[in-house]
Amino acid sequence: MLVHVEREAGTSQDHAHPQEQLVHLLAGRARFTVGGETREAGPGTVARIPPGVRHQMEALTPVTYLGIYSPPREEVIRGDA
């Protein structure tokens, strides 16, 4: 499942889900924390989030990214996430 996301600077979401996820940052700067490890990233960065691992992406500037989930994430499809 592929989703296109735009977020404002300063937004952050700390969570976990059973799907594996890739995040491809297209524009902006963000701080990723995956399993307790934190890194800053810019356009072109791809982050892998294993299934069930707590993670967070803090938008340092407005960001645009592609979120790729396997299997599909039902709460995203419903608009609950």
N, CA, C and O atoms as a printed pandas DataFrame, in Angstrom:
     atom_number atom_name residue_name chain_id  residue_number  x_coord  y_coord  z_coord
0              1         N          MET        A               1    0.843   -1.156    0.000
1              2        CA          MET        A               1    0.000    0.000    0.000
2              3         C          MET        A               1    0.894    1.227    0.000
3              4         O          MET        A               1    1.860    1.296    0.761
4              5         N          LEU        A               2    0.578    2.192   -0.848
5              6        CA          LEU        A               2    1.374    3.420   -0.970
6              7         C          LEU        A               2    0.483    4.617   -0.675
7              8         O          LEU        A               2   -0.608    4.735   -1.233
8              9         N          VAL        A               3    0.949    5.520    0.215
9             10        CA          VAL        A               3    0.208    6.742    0.512
10            11         C          VAL        A               3    1.137    7.946    0.359
11            12         O          VAL        A               3    2.325    7.878    0.675
12            13         N          HIS        A               4    0.574    9.038   -0.129
13            14        CA          HIS        A               4    1.293   10.306   -0.275
14            15         C          HIS        A               4    0.842   11.193    0.878
15            16         O          HIS        A               4   -0.356   11.404    1.072
16            17         N          VAL        A               5    1.815   11.722    1.655
17            18        CA          VAL        A               5    1.484   12.470    2.870
18            19         C          VAL        A               5    2.208   13.806    2.863
19            20         O          VAL        A               5    3.382   13.891    2.503
20            21         N          GLU        A               6    1.491   14.845    3.265
21            22        CA          GLU        A               6    2.079   16.166    3.495
22            23         C          GLU        A               6    1.782   16.546    4.935
23            24         O          GLU        A               6    0.636   16.474    5.378
24            25         N          ARG        A               7    2.823   16.954    5.671
25            26        CA          ARG        A               7    2.654   17.338    7.076
26            27         C          ARG        A               7    3.306   18.678    7.333
27            28         O          ARG        A               7    4.311   19.029    6.716
28            29         N          GLU        A               8    2.719   19.419    8.254
29            30        CA          GLU        A               8    3.254   20.725    8.656
30            31         C          GLU        A               8    4.459   20.545    9.578
31            32         O          GLU        A               8    4.611   19.505   10.219
32            33         N          ALA        A               9    5.303   21.560    9.635
33            34        CA          ALA        A               9    6.435   21.557   10.563
34            35         C          ALA        A               9    5.914   21.461   11.993
35            36         O          ALA        A               9    4.869   22.019   12.328
36            37         N          GLY        A              10    6.662   20.745   12.825
37            38        CA          GLY        A              10    6.312   20.627   14.230
38            39         C          GLY        A              10    5.397   19.459   14.553
39            40         O          GLY        A              10    5.176   19.167   15.728
40            41         N          THR        A              11    4.857   18.781   13.543
41            42        CA          THR        A              11    3.990   17.640   13.826
42            43         C          THR        A              11    4.826   16.403   14.117
43            44         O          THR        A              11    5.922   16.225   13.587
44            45         N          SER        A              12    4.274   15.558   14.973
45            46        CA          SER        A              12    4.974   14.360   15.384
46            47         C          SER        A              12    3.945   13.315   15.782
47            48         O          SER        A              12    2.873   13.652   16.286
48            49         N          GLN        A              13    4.269   12.046   15.555
49            50        CA          GLN        A              13    3.365   10.965   15.926
50            51         C          GLN        A              13    4.207    9.778   16.353
51            52         O          GLN        A              13    4.965    9.227   15.555
52            53         N          ASP        A              14    4.075    9.384   17.618
53            54        CA          ASP        A              14    4.817    8.253   18.176
54            55         C          ASP        A              14    3.861    7.069   18.235
55            56         O          ASP        A              14    2.838    7.138   18.916
56            57         N          HIS        A              15    4.179    5.978   17.530
57            58        CA          HIS        A              15    3.260    4.847   17.457
58            59         C          HIS        A              15    3.964    3.587   16.973
59            60         O          HIS        A              15    5.150    3.606   16.644
60            61         N          ALA        A              16    3.219    2.504   16.937
61            62        CA          ALA        A              16    3.685    1.236   16.376
62            63         C          ALA        A              16    2.499    0.580   15.690
63            64         O          ALA        A              16    1.352    0.860   16.037
64            65         N          HIS        A              17    2.758   -0.282   14.730
65            66        CA          HIS        A              17    1.716   -1.036   14.043
66            67         C          HIS        A              17    2.321   -2.333   13.533
67            68         O          HIS        A              17    3.541   -2.439   13.405
68            69         N          PRO        A              18    1.478   -3.326   13.238
69            70        CA          PRO        A              18    2.003   -4.634   12.842
70            71         C          PRO        A              18    2.544   -4.698   11.411
71            72         O          PRO        A              18    3.160   -5.695   11.034
72            73         N          GLN        A              19    2.328   -3.667   10.619
73            74        CA          GLN        A              19    2.811   -3.668    9.236
74            75         C          GLN        A              19    4.267   -3.203    9.168
75            76         O          GLN        A              19    4.700   -2.358    9.951
76            77         N          GLU        A              20    5.007   -3.767    8.225
77            78        CA          GLU        A              20    6.315   -3.210    7.889
78            79         C          GLU        A              20    6.055   -1.911    7.139
79            80         O          GLU        A              20    5.082   -1.816    6.391
80            81         N          GLN        A              21    6.912   -0.908    7.326
81            82        CA          GLN        A              21    6.717    0.382    6.662
82            83         C          GLN        A              21    8.038    0.904    6.121
83            84         O          GLN        A              21    9.085    0.764    6.752
84            85         N          LEU        A              22    7.969    1.504    4.947
85            86        CA          LEU        A              22    9.059    2.309    4.408
86            87         C          LEU        A              22    8.548    3.731    4.297
87            88         O          LEU        A              22    7.394    3.956    3.932
88            89         N          VAL        A              23    9.403    4.690    4.612
89            90        CA          VAL        A              23    9.077    6.105    4.437
90            91         C          VAL        A              23   10.123    6.688    3.495
91            92         O          VAL        A              23   11.317    6.652    3.792
92            93         N          HIS        A              24    9.679    7.225    2.359
93            94        CA          HIS        A              24   10.574    7.884    1.408
94            95         C          HIS        A              24   10.295    9.373    1.494
95            96         O          HIS        A              24    9.262    9.847    1.021
96            97         N          LEU        A              25   11.216   10.109    2.099
97            98        CA          LEU        A              25   11.068   11.551    2.283
98            99         C          LEU        A              25   11.344   12.257    0.956
99           100         O          LEU        A              25   12.452   12.190    0.424
100          101         N          LEU        A              26   10.333   12.927    0.437
101          102        CA          LEU        A              26   10.449   13.614   -0.854
102          103         C          LEU        A              26   10.895   15.057   -0.704
103          104         O          LEU        A              26   11.657   15.561   -1.529
104          105         N          ALA        A              27   10.424   15.733    0.352
105          106        CA          ALA        A              27   10.742   17.157    0.547
106          107         C          ALA        A              27   10.721   17.471    2.038
107          108         O          ALA        A              27    9.945   16.887    2.794
108          109         N          GLY        A              28   11.580   18.397    2.452
109          110        CA          GLY        A              28   11.617   18.839    3.839
110          111         C          GLY        A              28   12.668   18.104    4.648
111          112         O          GLY        A              28   13.430   17.288    4.131
112          113         N          ARG        A              29   12.683   18.425    5.958
113          114        CA          ARG        A              29   13.619   17.800    6.896
114          115         C          ARG        A              29   12.820   17.205    8.035
115          116         O          ARG        A              29   11.831   17.780    8.490
116          117         N          ALA        A              30   13.265   16.041    8.490
117          118        CA          ALA        A              30   12.560   15.342    9.560
118          119         C          ALA        A              30   13.550   14.645   10.476
119          120         O          ALA        A              30   14.698   14.391   10.111
120          121         N          ARG        A              31   13.076   14.346   11.675
121          122        CA          ARG        A              31   13.855   13.566   12.636
122          123         C          ARG        A              31   13.100   12.252   12.843
123          124         O          ARG        A              31   11.962   12.249   13.313
124          125         N          PHE        A              32   13.741   11.142   12.488
125          126        CA          PHE        A              32   13.151    9.816   12.635
126          127         C          PHE        A              32   13.707    9.159   13.887
127          128         O          PHE        A              32   14.911    9.205   14.138
128          129         N          THR        A              33   12.828    8.547   14.672
129          130        CA          THR        A              33   13.244    7.682   15.773
130          131         C          THR        A              33   12.601    6.329   15.524
131          132         O          THR        A              33   11.377    6.208   15.473
132          133         N          VAL        A              34   13.431    5.325   15.370
133          134        CA          VAL        A              34   12.965    3.961   15.100
134          135         C          VAL        A              34   13.641    3.039   16.105
135          136         O          VAL        A              34   14.864    2.899   16.117
136          137         N          GLY        A              35   12.824    2.413   16.948
137          138        CA          GLY        A              35   13.382    1.500   17.940
138          139         C          GLY        A              35   14.393    2.160   18.852
139          140         O          GLY        A              35   15.362    1.517   19.258
140          141         N          GLY        A              36   14.196    3.434   19.188
141          142        CA          GLY        A              36   15.091    4.150   20.096
142          143         C          GLY        A              36   16.285    4.812   19.434
143          144         O          GLY        A              36   17.027    5.527   20.108
144          145         N          GLU        A              37   16.502    4.603   18.139
145          146        CA          GLU        A              37   17.616    5.226   17.417
146          147         C          GLU        A              37   17.090    6.422   16.621
147          148         O          GLU        A              37   16.132    6.286   15.860
148          149         N          THR        A              38   17.714    7.599   16.793
149          150        CA          THR        A              38   17.247    8.833   16.172
150          151         C          THR        A              38   18.244    9.340   15.146
151          152         O          THR        A              38   19.453    9.350   15.378
152          153         N          ARG        A              39   17.706    9.763   13.996
153          154        CA          ARG        A              39   18.525   10.359   12.929
154          155         C          ARG        A              39   17.735   11.472   12.251
155          156         O          ARG        A              39   16.511   11.399   12.138
156          157         N          GLU        A              40   18.444   12.498   11.802
157          158        CA          GLU        A              40   17.815   13.538   10.993
158          159         C          GLU        A              40   17.952   13.171    9.526
159          160         O          GLU        A              40   18.921   12.530    9.119
160          161         N          ALA        A              41   16.965   13.588    8.734
161          162        CA          ALA        A              41   16.928   13.180    7.338
162          163         C          ALA        A              41   16.426   14.308    6.454
163          164         O          ALA        A              41   15.716   15.207    6.904
164          165         N          GLY        A              42   16.814   14.239    5.180
165          166        CA          GLY        A              42   16.368   15.200    4.178
166          167         C          GLY        A              42   15.821   14.472    2.964
167          168         O          GLY        A              42   15.688   13.248    2.977
168          169         N          PRO        A              43   15.503   15.221    1.917
169          170        CA          PRO        A              43   14.920   14.634    0.714
170          171         C          PRO        A              43   15.775   13.477    0.173
171          172         O          PRO        A              43   17.003   13.551    0.132
172          173         N          GLY        A              44   15.091   12.422   -0.233
173          174        CA          GLY        A              44   15.766   11.251   -0.778
174          175         C          GLY        A              44   16.019   10.159    0.243
175          176         O          GLY        A              44   16.354    9.035   -0.129
176          177         N          THR        A              45   15.865   10.467    1.527
177          178        CA          THR        A              45   16.082    9.479    2.574
178          179         C          THR        A              45   14.948    8.462    2.586
179          180         O          THR        A              45   13.779    8.810    2.419
180          181         N          VAL        A              46   15.313    7.210    2.786
181          182        CA          VAL        A              46   14.325    6.144    2.975
182          183         C          VAL        A              46   14.576    5.528    4.348
183          184         O          VAL        A              46   15.695    5.127    4.666
184          185         N          ALA        A              47   13.518    5.459    5.160
185          186        CA          ALA        A              47   13.608    4.834    6.478
186          187         C          ALA        A              47   12.773    3.559    6.468
187          188         O          ALA        A              47   11.661    3.546    5.940
188          189         N          ARG        A              48   13.303    2.494    7.047
189          190        CA          ARG        A              48   12.572    1.221    7.166
190          191         C          ARG        A              48   12.158    1.038    8.610
191          192         O          ARG        A              48   12.975    1.163    9.523
192          193         N          ILE        A              49   10.878    0.739    8.812
193          194        CA          ILE        A              49   10.343    0.484   10.135
194          195         C          ILE        A              49    9.854   -0.974   10.164
195          196         O          ILE        A              49    8.883   -1.315    9.487
196          197         N          PRO        A              50   10.519   -1.823   10.939
197          198        CA          PRO        A              50   10.082   -3.221   11.022
198          199         C          PRO        A              50    8.703   -3.333   11.688
199          200         O          PRO        A              50    8.300   -2.429   12.419
200          201         N          PRO        A              51    7.991   -4.413   11.447
201          202        CA          PRO        A              51    6.683   -4.606   12.064
202          203         C          PRO        A              51    6.758   -4.564   13.589
203          204         O          PRO        A              51    7.649   -5.163   14.193
204          205         N          GLY        A              52    5.814   -3.850   14.204
205          206        CA          GLY        A              52    5.705   -3.818   15.656
206          207         C          GLY        A              52    6.694   -2.925   16.384
207          208         O          GLY        A              52    6.649   -2.853   17.612
208          209         N          VAL        A              53    7.588   -2.239   15.672
209          210        CA          VAL        A              53    8.606   -1.404   16.310
210          211         C          VAL        A              53    8.059    0.024   16.504
211          212         O          VAL        A              53    7.530    0.638   15.578
212          213         N          ARG        A              54    8.206    0.522   17.733
213          214        CA          ARG        A              54    7.775    1.888   18.051
214          215         C          ARG        A              54    8.622    2.857   17.233
215          216         O          ARG        A              54    9.840    2.708   17.139
216          217         N          HIS        A              55    7.950    3.865   16.635
217          218        CA          HIS        A              55    8.672    4.834   15.801
218          219         C          HIS        A              55    7.965    6.182   15.801
219          220         O          HIS        A              55    6.800    6.307   16.177
220          221         N          GLN        A              56    8.717    7.177   15.363
221          222        CA          GLN        A              56    8.212    8.553   15.342
222          223         C          GLN        A              56    8.919    9.305   14.229
223          224         O          GLN        A              56   10.106    9.096   13.980
224          225         N          MET        A              57    8.184   10.180   13.563
225          226        CA          MET        A              57    8.789   11.105   12.619
226          227         C          MET        A              57    8.361   12.501   13.018
227          228         O          MET        A              57    7.174   12.826   12.979
228          229         N          GLU        A              58    9.319   13.327   13.401
229          230        CA          GLU        A              58    9.053   14.717   13.747
230          231         C          GLU        A              58    9.395   15.572   12.529
231          232         O          GLU        A              58   10.532   15.560   12.058
232          233         N          ALA        A              59    8.419   16.309   12.026
233          234        CA          ALA        A              59    8.642   17.180   10.871
234          235         C          ALA        A              59    9.346   18.450   11.352
235          236         O          ALA        A              59    8.749   19.257   12.065
236          237         N          LEU        A              60   10.596   18.629   10.968
237          238        CA          LEU        A              60   11.363   19.821   11.350
238          239         C          LEU        A              60   10.988   21.013   10.473
239          240         O          LEU        A              60   11.094   22.165   10.892
240          241         N          THR        A              61   10.554   20.720    9.261
241          242        CA          THR        A              61   10.036   21.706    8.305
242          243         C          THR        A              61    8.765   21.057    7.735
243          244         O          THR        A              61    8.482   19.904    8.059
244          245         N          PRO        A              62    8.006   21.753    6.909
245          246        CA          PRO        A              62    6.937   21.031    6.215
246          247         C          PRO        A              62    7.570   19.879    5.425
247          248         O          PRO        A              62    8.622   20.048    4.809
248          249         N          VAL        A              63    6.926   18.715    5.448
249          250        CA          VAL        A              63    7.473   17.531    4.768
250          251         C          VAL        A              63    6.435   16.909    3.832
251          252         O          VAL        A              63    5.225   17.007    4.039
252          253         N          THR        A              64    6.961   16.276    2.808
253          254        CA          THR        A              64    6.168   15.450    1.906
254          255         C          THR        A              64    6.877   14.111    1.823
255          256         O          THR        A              64    8.087   14.048    1.608
256          257         N          TYR        A              65    6.107   13.033    1.995
257          258        CA          TYR        A              65    6.731   11.715    1.925
258          259         C          TYR        A              65    5.762   10.677    1.384
259          260         O          TYR        A              65    4.547   10.874    1.362
260          261         N          LEU        A              66    6.342    9.567    0.950
261          262        CA          LEU        A              66    5.567    8.399    0.573
262          263         C          LEU        A              66    5.679    7.393    1.705
263          264         O          LEU        A              66    6.778    7.078    2.162
264          265         N          GLY        A              67    4.537    6.890    2.156
265          266        CA          GLY        A              67    4.500    5.832    3.156
266          267         C          GLY        A              67    4.114    4.540    2.459
267          268         O          GLY        A              67    3.100    4.486    1.762
268          269         N          ILE        A              68    4.905    3.512    2.640
269          270        CA          ILE        A              68    4.677    2.237    1.982
270          271         C          ILE        A              68    4.480    1.192    3.083
271          272         O          ILE        A              68    5.347    1.007    3.936
272          273         N          TYR        A              69    3.341    0.517    3.055
273          274        CA          TYR        A              69    2.986   -0.449    4.094
274          275         C          TYR        A              69    2.776   -1.830    3.492
275          276         O          TYR        A              69    2.226   -1.968    2.399
276          277         N          SER        A              70    3.223   -2.856    4.223
277          278        CA          SER        A              70    2.952   -4.228    3.827
278          279         C          SER        A              70    2.705   -5.049    5.086
279          280         O          SER        A              70    3.571   -5.117    5.959
280          281         N          PRO        A              71    1.539   -5.671    5.191
281          282        CA          PRO        A              71    0.375   -5.572    4.316
282          283         C          PRO        A              71   -0.284   -4.209    4.469
283          284         O          PRO        A              71    0.155   -3.415    5.300
284          285         N          PRO        A              72   -1.327   -3.910    3.692
285          286        CA          PRO        A              72   -2.009   -2.613    3.796
286          287         C          PRO        A              72   -2.442   -2.325    5.235
287          288         O          PRO        A              72   -2.771   -3.235    5.996
288          289         N          ARG        A              73   -2.433   -1.054    5.582
289          290        CA          ARG        A              73   -2.796   -0.602    6.920
290          291         C          ARG        A              73   -4.229   -0.090    6.887
291          292         O          ARG        A              73   -4.493    1.006    6.392
292          293         N          GLU        A              74   -5.147   -0.881    7.412
293          294        CA          GLU        A              74   -6.577   -0.604    7.345
294          295         C          GLU        A              74   -6.964    0.746    7.949
295          296         O          GLU        A              74   -7.830    1.428    7.401
296          297         N          GLU        A              75   -6.342    1.154    9.071
297          298        CA          GLU        A              75   -6.702    2.430    9.683
298          299         C          GLU        A              75   -6.328    3.622    8.809
299          300         O          GLU        A              75   -6.967    4.671    8.896
300          301         N          VAL        A              76   -5.311    3.479    7.975
301          302        CA          VAL        A              76   -4.964    4.529    7.012
302          303         C          VAL        A              76   -6.026    4.570    5.909
303          304         O          VAL        A              76   -6.452    5.650    5.498
304          305         N          ILE        A              77   -6.445    3.417    5.439
305          306        CA          ILE        A              77   -7.483    3.352    4.403
306          307         C          ILE        A              77   -8.769    4.008    4.911
307          308         O          ILE        A              77   -9.426    4.743    4.173
308          309         N          ARG        A              78   -9.128    3.741    6.176
309          310        CA          ARG        A              78  -10.344    4.321    6.775
310          311         C          ARG        A              78  -10.169    5.795    7.124
311          312         O          ARG        A              78  -11.163    6.495    7.318
312          313         N          GLY        A              79   -8.929    6.288    7.210
313          314        CA          GLY        A              79   -8.673    7.675    7.607
314          315         C          GLY        A              79   -8.559    7.863    9.102
315          316         O          GLY        A              79   -8.668    8.988    9.588
316          317         N          ASP        A              80   -8.339    6.777    9.855
317          318        CA          ASP        A              80   -8.224    6.838   11.309
318          319         C          ASP        A              80   -6.806    7.063   11.806
319          320         O          ASP        A              80   -6.606    7.296   12.998
320          321         N          ALA        A              81   -5.822    6.999   10.926
321          322        CA          ALA        A              81   -4.424    7.087   11.379
322          323         C          ALA        A              81   -3.825    8.434   11.029
323          324         O          ALA        A              81   -2.660    8.689   11.331
